[in-house]
Amino acid sequence: ETRLGAVAGEFPCINPNFVGRKAEFGYIARDGLLGSLQQWQYPPIGITYDAIVKHELATGEVVDTWDCSGSGLHLFEPQFVPREEEDGGGSGKEDDGFLVLFATDAKRDKSFFVILDASDLASGPAAMIEVPQSQKVCSGLHGCWIPLAKNGLKMEGAT
């Protein structure tokens, strides 16, 4: 094992079309309290995630970041959703897709479903969809993305 850069984070993901193959990019949720691994101490006080970071896996270099520090947003586990190639306009490039995740705004007491363009994190969300207040997302949520069409699943009312 080798440390990948100096950014503390969790929930790594890559484009699922590259699982088992050499991937160029990896994405993590950055730990907002620990930040740099040079400042890490045990035991950690608590963990909040304040950025989504894109690494070049060969070098460990941070090549893109959506930074929410200071905004009140607490981010959850990102999942990579590839853009479909055939009829979805996808290019087949490794970072052609979206990162989807939930975020909670502690200042406004609201939760959001966030969609980021994986090739341009710094531009911020392509969409932030507010979750109804009665369904606020609790801290620590984990998830995975399962495409409906590829798994024979059907969702009532989905087209």
N, C-alpha and C positions, 0 to 999 in steps of 0.2 A: 504494500500500500504506500501511496505517496500523497502528501498534503497537496491540495489543489489551491494554490494561492494563499492569501492571508485574510480572507473574508470568512468570518464565522457565519454559518448558515446551516439549514436543514432542508429536508424534503427535495432532494435533487430529482430532476426529471430531464428526459431527452425526448426528442421526437420518437414516438413508439415505432415508426417505420424503420428506425435505425437500431432497435434493440438487437443485440447479438452481432452487430456490425460496428466498424469503427465510426464513431460519431465525432463531429467537429465541435458541437456546442452542447453545453449543459446549463441548466437553470436551477437556481436555488432561491429560497426565501432567506434573506439576510437577517441575522439576529440583531435586533435593535439595541439590546443592552450590552452585548459583548463586542459587537462591531468588529474590531480587528482582533485576530488571534493573539497578537502581542499583548493585549490587555486582559486576556482570559485568566480567570481565577476560579478555583474550586472551593466550595460549591457555588454554582451560579445562583444569583439572587432570584431570577425569574426570566422568562423568555418572552419577548414580543418580536414580531417580524415586521420590519419597516421598509423593506425594499425587495424587489425581485431583481436578481443579478444573473447576467448571461456571461458564462465563461467560455473561452476557447480552451477546449480540453487538452490539446497538445502542449500548451504553454502555461495554463492556469491563469492567463491574463483575463481581467474583466474587460469585456468589449462593449457592454451596454448595461444600463441600470434604469429601473423605474424606482425612484427614491421618494418615499412618503414620510421620511422622518420629520417630526414636528407637526405633521398635519392632523394627528389624532387617529389616523387609519392604522389598524392592526391587521396584518395580512395572514392568510392561511395557505395551506398547501397548494402550489400551482400544479396544473396538469396541462400537458401539451396536446393540442388538438390540431392535427395536420389539415391543411387545406386540401380538399379533394382535387385530384389532378384532372380527371376526365371531364366532368361538367361543372366543376366548382372553380375553374380558373387557376388551379394550383400549378406551380412551376416544377414541383418535385424537389426543389432545393430544401436542404435540411431545416432551415429556419423559416420556411414558408408555412405559416400556420399561426395558431393563437395559443396564448397561455390563459387558462380560465382558473379563477379562484374566487373565494369569498373574502370579504374584508368587513371589518366592523369599525365604525367611526365612533370612538369613545366619547368625543366631544359632543356629538349630536345624538348619540344613542340610537344609531341606525346601522343596518347591515346592507351589504351590496354584493351582487354577483358581478365580478369584474372580468372584462375581456381585453387582453393586451395583444398587440401585433408582435409576434415573437421576433420579427426582424427589426423592430424599432421600438424597444421598450421606453427609451427616453421621451418619446412623444406622449407617453401616458396612455390611459385607457381609450380603446376604441369605443367602449361602452361601459357604463356603470349602472346596473339595474338595481333599483332599491327593492329590498326584500320587505314584504309587508311586516309592520311592527310586531304583529302577533307571532310572526315566524322568525324573529331575530336569530341570527346564527351565533351560537355560543363559541367561546374561545376554545381552540384546540381541535377544530373540525378537520378530519381527514377525508379524502375522497379519491375517486378515480373516474376517468372519462370512458364511457362505453358507447361507441357509435351505434345507433339503432339499426341502421341498414345492414351493417356487416355482421350483426349478431342475431338477425331474425326477430328482433324485439319490436313490439308495436306499442305505441303510447296513444292512449285515447285522445283523439282530436289532432294528433300530430300529422303533418303532411311531409 
